Amino acid sequence: MAELVIAGAGPQALSLSCLLLQKRPQWRRRLRVLDPSGTWLAHWQSQMGRYEIPWLRSPSPHHPHPNPHALRRFAQESQRLGELEGPYGLPHTALFADFCRSVVADFQLTGRVQAAAAEEIRLPPSGDAAIELTLSDGSVVAAQRLVIATGADAPVLPGWVGAIAGPHPPEALQHSQALDLAACHGLTGQHLVIVGGGLTSAHLALGALRRGARVSLFCRRELRCKAFDADPGWLGPRYLKDFRAEPCWHRRRQQVLEARDGGSVTPQLAGQLQQARARGHLQLNEGCQIASAQWVQGQWLLHCRDGSRHCADRLWLATGHHQGVSHQPLLRQLQAQRPLALVDDWPVLSGDLCWPGTRVHLMGGLAALQLGPAARNLFGGREAAQRICRAAIKS
């Protein structure tokens, strides 16, 4: 039996694995990590590459190693301090990837990710018995404790997408989840409409411009520029003290939504977008929402709510992913077997991020009612790892 099974092998799962092994090295053989890729950070690295993201938005102390100074020390020892950007030391993508590989090696986690996904969960009748997992390869695993750190994977599609009548080429309409800039050929001279006002839309817009496309960026409100996706006060006691003292889960959810306040772009990206706009290569349509789309004679005809009409060769949707229990198959199974309170589809977890009445913990955005607005970020991964590790060690 595995002492602890972690579903997912992203940065948050790595944070937990490292912290746990730092405190309990003898658990190495009883720790099992599952991910369809069979490698650490595969999805993260793929996303950074597909969108051609040059550096992270998280400051240098936020990373999977238990020591917050480890990344800066790695950069210094490898003579790469120049790859820590700006006053917050935002790490370049390549530096962060190399650092994470060194962390995996240092904690002897190389080759420890099983290429499989957890597809079915069967909870025991009592809390002390094992959790039974059926994996995508057909095998069955017994776990004393399970951590779900798989992130969100259901894309948000605007309502008008489902109303599109008739066929169109697959490459004519794509969600960012399926996009790889390196594989996008033939963009020169084409007009792309990108829907969204966050980091992903900005990176895709700049990538398309580099490939010779004309780009129109459609944002449902004014494009906003922020260094971080939430105020830095949420990365410490300044705001979190009052948040944790708030007894109403609905008010907590509202605080999370207000703190993140939808998508935004960094000052660096905003500057690049404004330069492209000044050169006439980028059109920014703020406060403009598409009402309907038609594929007519090899082009999109877009009707907007403000009455305007636009034509485009391709539509890219940078509209995010669903965050909620109902959108994740494993969590739907848990809710069916051991129902818990939901606040607009967000789970009300215990203080150690446990699904009440079970030994199943959640990491990532769906732990936001406990952790706050940074739950899905690297900072949130560190906080989640500390809570789960304390619970695992006590048991």
TORKOL-4160 file (C-alpha; in steps of 0.2 Angstrom, whole numbers, padded with zeros to 4 digits, m for minus):
395
<pt num="1" X="0000" Y="0000" Z="0000"/>
<pt num="2" X="0006" Y="0018" Z="m0004"/>
<pt num="3" X="0007" Y="0029" Z="0011"/>
<pt num="4" X="0003" Y="0044" Z="0000"/>
<pt num="5" X="m0003" Y="0045" Z="m0019"/>
<pt num="6" X="m0002" Y="0061" Z="m0028"/>
<pt num="7" X="m0012" Y="0063" Z="m0044"/>
<pt num="8" X="m0003" Y="0076" Z="m0054"/>
<pt num="9" X="0015" Y="0080" Z="m0057"/>
<pt num="10" X="0015" Y="0099" Z="m0058"/>
<pt num="11" X="0024" Y="0112" Z="m0048"/>
<pt num="12" X="0012" Y="0110" Z="m0033"/>
<pt num="13" X="0014" Y="0091" Z="m0033"/>
<pt num="14" X="0033" Y="0093" Z="m0033"/>
<pt num="15" X="0032" Y="0106" Z="m0019"/>
<pt num="16" X="0022" Y="0093" Z="m0008"/>
<pt num="17" X="0034" Y="0079" Z="m0013"/>
<pt num="18" X="0050" Y="0088" Z="m0008"/>
<pt num="19" X="0043" Y="0095" Z="0008"/>
<pt num="20" X="0037" Y="0078" Z="0013"/>
<pt num="21" X="0053" Y="0069" Z="0009"/>
<pt num="22" X="0063" Y="0083" Z="0018"/>
<pt num="23" X="0053" Y="0079" Z="0034"/>
<pt num="24" X="0051" Y="0060" Z="0031"/>
<pt num="25" X="0064" Y="0053" Z="0020"/>
<pt num="26" X="0059" Y="0035" Z="0024"/>
<pt num="27" X="0043" Y="0038" Z="0015"/>
<pt num="28" X="0052" Y="0038" Z="m0002"/>
<pt num="29" X="0047" Y="0021" Z="m0006"/>
<pt num="30" X="0029" Y="0023" Z="m0001"/>
<pt num="31" X="0026" Y="0039" Z="m0011"/>
<pt num="32" X="0018" Y="0037" Z="m0028"/>
<pt num="33" X="0015" Y="0050" Z="m0041"/>
<pt num="34" X="0003" Y="0048" Z="m0055"/>
<pt num="35" X="0003" Y="0058" Z="m0071"/>
<pt num="36" X="m0001" Y="0053" Z="m0089"/>
<pt num="37" X="0015" Y="0061" Z="m0095"/>
<pt num="38" X="0026" Y="0050" Z="m0084"/>
<pt num="39" X="0037" Y="0065" Z="m0080"/>
<pt num="40" X="0038" Y="0080" Z="m0069"/>
<pt num="41" X="0031" Y="0097" Z="m0074"/>
<pt num="42" X="0027" Y="0090" Z="m0092"/>
<pt num="43" X="0011" Y="0100" Z="m0094"/>
<pt num="44" X="0019" Y="0116" Z="m0086"/>
<pt num="45" X="0034" Y="0115" Z="m0098"/>
<pt num="46" X="0022" Y="0112" Z="m0113"/>
<pt num="47" X="0012" Y="0127" Z="m0109"/>
<pt num="48" X="0027" Y="0138" Z="m0107"/>
<pt num="49" X="0034" Y="0132" Z="m0124"/>
<pt num="50" X="0017" Y="0132" Z="m0133"/>
<pt num="51" X="0014" Y="0151" Z="m0128"/>
<pt num="52" X="0032" Y="0156" Z="m0129"/>
<pt num="53" X="0032" Y="0163" Z="m0112"/>
<pt num="54" X="0049" Y="0171" Z="m0108"/>
<pt num="55" X="0048" Y="0172" Z="m0089"/>
<pt num="56" X="0036" Y="0168" Z="m0075"/>
<pt num="57" X="0025" Y="0180" Z="m0066"/>
<pt num="58" X="0029" Y="0173" Z="m0048"/>
<pt num="59" X="0044" Y="0181" Z="m0038"/>
<pt num="60" X="0060" Y="0171" Z="m0036"/>
<pt num="61" X="0055" Y="0164" Z="m0018"/>
<pt num="62" X="0040" Y="0155" Z="m0025"/>
<pt num="63" X="0045" Y="0138" Z="m0032"/>
<pt num="64" X="0044" Y="0119" Z="m0027"/>
<pt num="65" X="0060" Y="0118" Z="m0016"/>
<pt num="66" X="0056" Y="0120" Z="0003"/>
<pt num="67" X="0070" Y="0133" Z="0005"/>
<pt num="68" X="0063" Y="0149" Z="m0003"/>
<pt num="69" X="0081" Y="0155" Z="m0007"/>
<pt num="70" X="0085" Y="0140" Z="m0017"/>
<pt num="71" X="0081" Y="0147" Z="m0034"/>
<pt num="72" X="0091" Y="0163" Z="m0032"/>
<pt num="73" X="0106" Y="0152" Z="m0025"/>
<pt num="74" X="0104" Y="0141" Z="m0040"/>
<pt num="75" X="0105" Y="0156" Z="m0052"/>
<pt num="76" X="0120" Y="0163" Z="m0043"/>
<pt num="77" X="0130" Y="0146" Z="m0043"/>
<pt num="78" X="0126" Y="0144" Z="m0061"/>
<pt num="79" X="0130" Y="0162" Z="m0065"/>
<pt num="80" X="0113" Y="0165" Z="m0072"/>
<pt num="81" X="0107" Y="0180" Z="m0060"/>
<pt num="82" X="0103" Y="0189" Z="m0076"/>
<pt num="83" X="0089" Y="0177" Z="m0079"/>
<pt num="84" X="0080" Y="0184" Z="m0064"/>
<pt num="85" X="0070" Y="0199" Z="m0071"/>
<pt num="86" X="0066" Y="0215" Z="m0062"/>
<pt num="87" X="0065" Y="0220" Z="m0044"/>
<pt num="88" X="0055" Y="0204" Z="m0039"/>
<pt num="89" X="0067" Y="0192" Z="m0048"/>
<pt num="90" X="0055" Y="0184" Z="m0060"/>
<pt num="91" X="0064" Y="0169" Z="m0066"/>
<pt num="92" X="0066" Y="0166" Z="m0085"/>
<pt num="93" X="0057" Y="0150" Z="m0091"/>
<pt num="94" X="0073" Y="0141" Z="m0095"/>
<pt num="95" X="0081" Y="0145" Z="m0078"/>
<pt num="96" X="0065" Y="0139" Z="m0069"/>
<pt num="97" X="0065" Y="0123" Z="m0079"/>
<pt num="98" X="0083" Y="0119" Z="m0075"/>
<pt num="99" X="0081" Y="0123" Z="m0057"/>
<pt num="100" X="0066" Y="0111" Z="m0056"/>
<pt num="101" X="0076" Y="0098" Z="m0064"/>
<pt num="102" X="0089" Y="0100" Z="m0051"/>
<pt num="103" X="0076" Y="0099" Z="m0037"/>
<pt num="104" X="0070" Y="0083" Z="m0044"/>
<pt num="105" X="0087" Y="0076" Z="m0044"/>
<pt num="106" X="0092" Y="0082" Z="m0027"/>
<pt num="107" X="0077" Y="0074" Z="m0019"/>
<pt num="108" X="0079" Y="0058" Z="m0029"/>
<pt num="109" X="0063" Y="0060" Z="m0038"/>
<pt num="110" X="0069" Y="0056" Z="m0055"/>
<pt num="111" X="0059" Y="0043" Z="m0064"/>
<pt num="112" X="0046" Y="0042" Z="m0049"/>
<pt num="113" X="0031" Y="0048" Z="m0059"/>
<pt num="114" X="0020" Y="0033" Z="m0065"/>
<pt num="115" X="0013" Y="0036" Z="m0083"/>
<pt num="116" X="m0005" Y="0034" Z="m0078"/>
<pt num="117" X="m0020" Y="0044" Z="m0072"/>
<pt num="118" X="m0032" Y="0040" Z="m0058"/>
<pt num="119" X="m0049" Y="0037" Z="m0066"/>
<pt num="120" X="m0060" Y="0030" Z="m0052"/>
<pt num="121" X="m0060" Y="0033" Z="m0033"/>
<pt num="122" X="m0068" Y="0021" Z="m0021"/>
<pt num="123" X="m0068" Y="0028" Z="m0003"/>
<pt num="124" X="m0068" Y="0016" Z="0011"/>
<pt num="125" X="m0083" Y="0014" Z="0023"/>
<pt num="126" X="m0072" Y="0021" Z="0037"/>
<pt num="127" X="m0058" Y="0034" Z="0038"/>
<pt num="128" X="m0044" Y="0022" Z="0042"/>
<pt num="129" X="m0046" Y="0009" Z="0028"/>
<pt num="130" X="m0037" Y="0012" Z="0011"/>
<pt num="131" X="m0043" Y="0022" Z="m0003"/>
<pt num="132" X="m0045" Y="0012" Z="m0019"/>
<pt num="133" X="m0039" Y="0019" Z="m0036"/>
<pt num="134" X="m0042" Y="0012" Z="m0053"/>
<pt num="135" X="m0029" Y="0019" Z="m0065"/>
<pt num="136" X="m0030" Y="0022" Z="m0084"/>
<pt num="137" X="m0019" Y="0007" Z="m0087"/>
<pt num="138" X="m0031" Y="m0004" Z="m0078"/>
<pt num="139" X="m0021" Y="m0007" Z="m0062"/>
<pt num="140" X="m0029" Y="m0004" Z="m0045"/>
<pt num="141" X="m0019" Y="0005" Z="m0031"/>
<pt num="142" X="m0023" Y="0006" Z="m0013"/>
<pt num="143" X="m0018" Y="0022" Z="m0004"/>
<pt num="144" X="m0018" Y="0027" Z="0014"/>
<pt num="145" X="m0019" Y="0046" Z="0008"/>
<pt num="146" X="m0023" Y="0054" Z="m0009"/>
<pt num="147" X="m0019" Y="0071" Z="m0015"/>
<pt num="148" X="m0027" Y="0078" Z="m0030"/>
<pt num="149" X="m0016" Y="0091" Z="m0039"/>
<pt num="150" X="m0021" Y="0089" Z="m0057"/>
<pt num="151" X="m0027" Y="0107" Z="m0060"/>
<pt num="152" X="m0041" Y="0113" Z="m0070"/>
<pt num="153" X="m0043" Y="0105" Z="m0088"/>
<pt num="154" X="m0061" Y="0110" Z="m0094"/>
<pt num="155" X="m0060" Y="0125" Z="m0106"/>
<pt num="156" X="m0072" Y="0139" Z="m0104"/>
<pt num="157" X="m0081" Y="0142" Z="m0121"/>
<pt num="158" X="m0092" Y="0157" Z="m0124"/>
<pt num="159" X="m0110" Y="0153" Z="m0127"/>
<pt num="160" X="m0110" Y="0159" Z="m0145"/>
<pt num="161" X="m0097" Y="0145" Z="m0149"/>
<pt num="162" X="m0110" Y="0132" Z="m0146"/>
<pt num="163" X="m0122" Y="0141" Z="m0158"/>
<pt num="164" X="m0111" Y="0141" Z="m0173"/>
<pt num="165" X="m0120" Y="0132" Z="m0187"/>
<pt num="166" X="m0111" Y="0122" Z="m0201"/>
<pt num="167" X="m0094" Y="0115" Z="m0202"/>
<pt num="168" X="m0078" Y="0125" Z="m0202"/>
<pt num="169" X="m0059" Y="0120" Z="m0203"/>
<pt num="170" X="m0052" Y="0114" Z="m0186"/>
<pt num="171" X="m0038" Y="0127" Z="m0186"/>
<pt num="172" X="m0051" Y="0141" Z="m0189"/>
<pt num="173" X="m0057" Y="0140" Z="m0171"/>
<pt num="174" X="m0046" Y="0135" Z="m0157"/>
<pt num="175" X="m0046" Y="0136" Z="m0138"/>
<pt num="176" X="m0029" Y="0141" Z="m0131"/>
<pt num="177" X="m0028" Y="0124" Z="m0123"/>
<pt num="178" X="m0025" Y="0116" Z="m0140"/>
<pt num="179" X="m0014" Y="0130" Z="m0147"/>
<pt num="180" X="0005" Y="0128" Z="m0150"/>
<pt num="181" X="0012" Y="0143" Z="m0158"/>
<pt num="182" X="0027" Y="0134" Z="m0166"/>
<pt num="183" X="0014" Y="0123" Z="m0175"/>
<pt num="184" X="0004" Y="0137" Z="m0182"/>
<pt num="185" X="0009" Y="0139" Z="m0200"/>
<pt num="186" X="0003" Y="0150" Z="m0213"/>
<pt num="187" X="m0001" Y="0165" Z="m0202"/>
<pt num="188" X="0007" Y="0178" Z="m0213"/>
<pt num="189" X="m0006" Y="0191" Z="m0219"/>
<pt num="190" X="m0020" Y="0182" Z="m0210"/>
<pt num="191" X="m0032" Y="0192" Z="m0198"/>
<pt num="192" X="m0033" Y="0183" Z="m0181"/>
<pt num="193" X="m0046" Y="0188" Z="m0168"/>
<pt num="194" X="m0041" Y="0183" Z="m0150"/>
<pt num="195" X="m0054" Y="0183" Z="m0137"/>
<pt num="196" X="m0048" Y="0186" Z="m0119"/>
<pt num="197" X="m0039" Y="0199" Z="m0108"/>
<pt num="198" X="m0026" Y="0190" Z="m0098"/>
<pt num="199" X="m0009" Y="0184" Z="m0100"/>
<pt num="200" X="m0013" Y="0170" Z="m0112"/>
<pt num="201" X="m0021" Y="0181" Z="m0124"/>
<pt num="202" X="m0006" Y="0193" Z="m0124"/>
<pt num="203" X="0007" Y="0180" Z="m0126"/>
<pt num="204" X="m0004" Y="0172" Z="m0141"/>
<pt num="205" X="m0006" Y="0189" Z="m0149"/>
<pt num="206" X="0013" Y="0193" Z="m0148"/>
<pt num="207" X="0017" Y="0176" Z="m0155"/>
<pt num="208" X="0005" Y="0178" Z="m0169"/>
<pt num="209" X="0012" Y="0195" Z="m0173"/>
<pt num="210" X="0029" Y="0188" Z="m0174"/>
<pt num="211" X="0023" Y="0176" Z="m0187"/>
<pt num="212" X="0016" Y="0190" Z="m0198"/>
<pt num="213" X="m0002" Y="0190" Z="m0194"/>
<pt num="214" X="m0013" Y="0205" Z="m0190"/>
<pt num="215" X="m0021" Y="0203" Z="m0173"/>
<pt num="216" X="m0037" Y="0210" Z="m0165"/>
<pt num="217" X="m0039" Y="0207" Z="m0147"/>
<pt num="218" X="m0056" Y="0207" Z="m0140"/>
<pt num="219" X="m0058" Y="0210" Z="m0121"/>
<pt num="220" X="m0075" Y="0211" Z="m0113"/>
<pt num="221" X="m0069" Y="0226" Z="m0102"/>
<pt num="222" X="m0054" Y="0237" Z="m0102"/>
<pt num="223" X="m0037" Y="0228" Z="m0103"/>
<pt num="224" X="m0029" Y="0230" Z="m0086"/>
<pt num="225" X="m0011" Y="0230" Z="m0082"/>
<pt num="226" X="m0005" Y="0222" Z="m0065"/>
<pt num="227" X="0012" Y="0216" Z="m0060"/>
<pt num="228" X="0004" Y="0201" Z="m0052"/>
<pt num="229" X="m0013" Y="0192" Z="m0054"/>
<pt num="230" X="m0017" Y="0197" Z="m0036"/>
<pt num="231" X="m0011" Y="0211" Z="m0024"/>
<pt num="232" X="0006" Y="0205" Z="m0016"/>
<pt num="233" X="m0003" Y="0208" Z="0001"/>
<pt num="234" X="m0012" Y="0191" Z="m0002"/>
<pt num="235" X="0005" Y="0183" Z="m0001"/>
<pt num="236" X="0007" Y="0185" Z="0018"/>
<pt num="237" X="m0003" Y="0190" Z="0033"/>
<pt num="238" X="m0007" Y="0208" Z="0027"/>
<pt num="239" X="m0023" Y="0202" Z="0019"/>
<pt num="240" X="m0024" Y="0183" Z="0024"/>
<pt num="241" X="m0026" Y="0186" Z="0042"/>
<pt num="242" X="m0043" Y="0194" Z="0040"/>
<pt num="243" X="m0047" Y="0181" Z="0026"/>
<pt num="244" X="m0044" Y="0167" Z="0037"/>
<pt num="245" X="m0054" Y="0175" Z="0051"/>
<pt num="246" X="m0069" Y="0177" Z="0040"/>
<pt num="247" X="m0082" Y="0163" Z="0045"/>
<pt num="248" X="m0094" Y="0165" Z="0030"/>
<pt num="249" X="m0088" Y="0155" Z="0015"/>
<pt num="250" X="m0098" Y="0165" Z="0003"/>
<pt num="251" X="m0089" Y="0181" Z="0008"/>
<pt num="252" X="m0073" Y="0172" Z="0006"/>
<pt num="253" X="m0077" Y="0167" Z="m0011"/>
<pt num="254" X="m0081" Y="0185" Z="m0016"/>
<pt num="255" X="m0065" Y="0191" Z="m0008"/>
<pt num="256" X="m0055" Y="0178" Z="m0019"/>
<pt num="257" X="m0065" Y="0184" Z="m0035"/>
<pt num="258" X="m0062" Y="0202" Z="m0031"/>
<pt num="259" X="m0044" Y="0200" Z="m0028"/>
<pt num="260" X="m0040" Y="0191" Z="m0044"/>
<pt num="261" X="m0053" Y="0201" Z="m0053"/>
<pt num="262" X="m0052" Y="0192" Z="m0070"/>
<pt num="263" X="m0037" Y="0192" Z="m0082"/>
<pt num="264" X="m0024" Y="0205" Z="m0083"/>
<pt num="265" X="m0007" Y="0208" Z="m0091"/>
<pt num="266" X="0010" Y="0212" Z="m0084"/>
<pt num="267" X="0017" Y="0230" Z="m0087"/>
<pt num="268" X="0030" Y="0222" Z="m0099"/>
<pt num="269" X="0017" Y="0213" Z="m0110"/>
<pt num="270" X="0006" Y="0229" Z="m0110"/>
<pt num="271" X="0021" Y="0239" Z="m0117"/>
<pt num="272" X="0024" Y="0227" Z="m0131"/>
<pt num="273" X="0005" Y="0227" Z="m0135"/>
<pt num="274" X="0005" Y="0246" Z="m0136"/>
<pt num="275" X="0020" Y="0246" Z="m0147"/>
<pt num="276" X="0011" Y="0234" Z="m0159"/>
<pt num="277" X="m0004" Y="0244" Z="m0158"/>
<pt num="278" X="0005" Y="0260" Z="m0162"/>
<pt num="279" X="0013" Y="0252" Z="m0178"/>
<pt num="280" X="m0004" Y="0247" Z="m0184"/>
<pt num="281" X="m0002" Y="0228" Z="m0182"/>
<pt num="282" X="m0013" Y="0226" Z="m0167"/>
<pt num="283" X="m0031" Y="0232" Z="m0165"/>
<pt num="284" X="m0037" Y="0232" Z="m0147"/>
<pt num="285" X="m0056" Y="0231" Z="m0145"/>
<pt num="286" X="m0060" Y="0234" Z="m0126"/>
<pt num="287" X="m0077" Y="0232" Z="m0120"/>
<pt num="288" X="m0082" Y="0222" Z="m0135"/>
<pt num="289" X="m0090" Y="0205" Z="m0134"/>
<pt num="290" X="m0095" Y="0194" Z="m0148"/>
<pt num="291" X="m0113" Y="0189" Z="m0149"/>
<pt num="292" X="m0112" Y="0177" Z="m0164"/>
<pt num="293" X="m0100" Y="0170" Z="m0177"/>
<pt num="294" X="m0104" Y="0163" Z="m0194"/>
<pt num="295" X="m0091" Y="0154" Z="m0206"/>
<pt num="296" X="m0095" Y="0162" Z="m0223"/>
<pt num="297" X="m0085" Y="0159" Z="m0238"/>
<pt num="298" X="m0069" Y="0154" Z="m0229"/>
<pt num="299" X="m0070" Y="0168" Z="m0216"/>
<pt num="300" X="m0078" Y="0172" Z="m0199"/>
<pt num="301" X="m0091" Y="0185" Z="m0199"/>
<pt num="302" X="m0092" Y="0191" Z="m0181"/>
<pt num="303" X="m0107" Y="0201" Z="m0174"/>
<pt num="304" X="m0104" Y="0210" Z="m0158"/>
<pt num="305" X="m0115" Y="0216" Z="m0144"/>
<pt num="306" X="m0111" Y="0234" Z="m0148"/>
<pt num="307" X="m0118" Y="0232" Z="m0165"/>
<pt num="308" X="m0101" Y="0231" Z="m0174"/>
<pt num="309" X="m0096" Y="0218" Z="m0186"/>
<pt num="310" X="m0079" Y="0211" Z="m0190"/>
<pt num="311" X="m0071" Y="0198" Z="m0201"/>
<pt num="312" X="m0057" Y="0186" Z="m0197"/>
<pt num="313" X="m0047" Y="0171" Z="m0204"/>
<pt num="314" X="m0045" Y="0163" Z="m0187"/>
<pt num="315" X="m0053" Y="0164" Z="m0170"/>
<pt num="316" X="m0042" Y="0160" Z="m0154"/>
<pt num="317" X="m0051" Y="0158" Z="m0137"/>
<pt num="318" X="m0040" Y="0163" Z="m0122"/>
<pt num="319" X="m0055" Y="0162" Z="m0111"/>
<pt num="320" X="m0048" Y="0151" Z="m0097"/>
<pt num="321" X="m0053" Y="0135" Z="m0088"/>
<pt num="322" X="m0068" Y="0130" Z="m0077"/>
<pt num="323" X="m0064" Y="0129" Z="m0058"/>
<pt num="324" X="m0077" Y="0119" Z="m0049"/>
<pt num="325" X="m0081" Y="0102" Z="m0043"/>
<pt num="326" X="m0093" Y="0098" Z="m0056"/>
<pt num="327" X="m0080" Y="0100" Z="m0070"/>
<pt num="328" X="m0068" Y="0087" Z="m0063"/>
<pt num="329" X="m0072" Y="0069" Z="m0065"/>
<pt num="330" X="m0063" Y="0063" Z="m0049"/>
<pt num="331" X="m0071" Y="0077" Z="m0038"/>
<pt num="332" X="m0088" Y="0072" Z="m0045"/>
<pt num="333" X="m0085" Y="0055" Z="m0039"/>
<pt num="334" X="m0080" Y="0061" Z="m0022"/>
<pt num="335" X="m0096" Y="0072" Z="m0021"/>
<pt num="336" X="m0107" Y="0057" Z="m0025"/>
<pt num="337" X="m0099" Y="0046" Z="m0012"/>
<pt num="338" X="m0096" Y="0059" Z="0002"/>
<pt num="339" X="m0105" Y="0075" Z="m0002"/>
<pt num="340" X="m0098" Y="0091" Z="0005"/>
<pt num="341" X="m0104" Y="0109" Z="0006"/>
<pt num="342" X="m0101" Y="0119" Z="m0011"/>
<pt num="343" X="m0101" Y="0137" Z="m0013"/>
<pt num="344" X="m0105" Y="0140" Z="m0031"/>
<pt num="345" X="m0096" Y="0124" Z="m0035"/>
<pt num="346" X="m0081" Y="0127" Z="m0025"/>
<pt num="347" X="m0078" Y="0114" Z="m0011"/>
<pt num="348" X="m0078" Y="0119" Z="0008"/>
<pt num="349" X="m0063" Y="0109" Z="0013"/>
<pt num="350" X="m0056" Y="0107" Z="0031"/>
<pt num="351" X="m0041" Y="0117" Z="0037"/>
<pt num="352" X="m0029" Y="0104" Z="0030"/>
<pt num="353" X="m0037" Y="0105" Z="0013"/>
<pt num="354" X="m0045" Y="0088" Z="0016"/>
<pt num="355" X="m0062" Y="0083" Z="0009"/>
<pt num="356" X="m0071" Y="0081" Z="0025"/>
<pt num="357" X="m0073" Y="0063" Z="0031"/>
<pt num="358" X="m0060" Y="0057" Z="0020"/>
<pt num="359" X="m0041" Y="0056" Z="0018"/>
<pt num="360" X="m0042" Y="0065" Z="0001"/>
<pt num="361" X="m0033" Y="0082" Z="0000"/>
<pt num="362" X="m0035" Y="0095" Z="m0014"/>
<pt num="363" X="m0021" Y="0107" Z="m0021"/>
<pt num="364" X="m0023" Y="0121" Z="m0033"/>
<pt num="365" X="m0037" Y="0133" Z="m0037"/>
<pt num="366" X="m0051" Y="0123" Z="m0028"/>
<pt num="367" X="m0042" Y="0126" Z="m0011"/>
<pt num="368" X="m0045" Y="0144" Z="m0013"/>
<pt num="369" X="m0059" Y="0145" Z="0001"/>
<pt num="370" X="m0045" Y="0140" Z="0013"/>
<pt num="371" X="m0029" Y="0147" Z="0005"/>
<pt num="372" X="m0036" Y="0163" Z="m0003"/>
<pt num="373" X="m0033" Y="0170" Z="m0021"/>
<pt num="374" X="m0015" Y="0163" Z="m0023"/>
<pt num="375" X="m0021" Y="0145" Z="m0021"/>
<pt num="376" X="m0018" Y="0141" Z="m0039"/>
<pt num="377" X="0000" Y="0149" Z="m0039"/>
<pt num="378" X="0017" Y="0143" Z="m0034"/>
<pt num="379" X="0014" Y="0153" Z="m0017"/>
<pt num="380" X="m0002" Y="0143" Z="m0015"/>
<pt num="381" X="0007" Y="0127" Z="m0018"/>
<pt num="382" X="0019" Y="0130" Z="m0005"/>
<pt num="383" X="0006" Y="0134" Z="0008"/>
<pt num="384" X="m0005" Y="0119" Z="0003"/>
<pt num="385" X="0011" Y="0107" Z="0004"/>
<pt num="386" X="0014" Y="0113" Z="0022"/>
<pt num="387" X="m0004" Y="0110" Z="0027"/>
<pt num="388" X="m0005" Y="0093" Z="0019"/>
<pt num="389" X="0012" Y="0088" Z="0025"/>
<pt num="390" X="0007" Y="0092" Z="0043"/>
<pt num="391" X="m0008" Y="0081" Z="0042"/>
<pt num="392" X="0001" Y="0067" Z="0034"/>
<pt num="393" X="0015" Y="0067" Z="0047"/>
<pt num="394" X="0002" Y="0067" Z="0062"/>
<pt num="395" X="m0008" Y="0052" Z="0056"/>
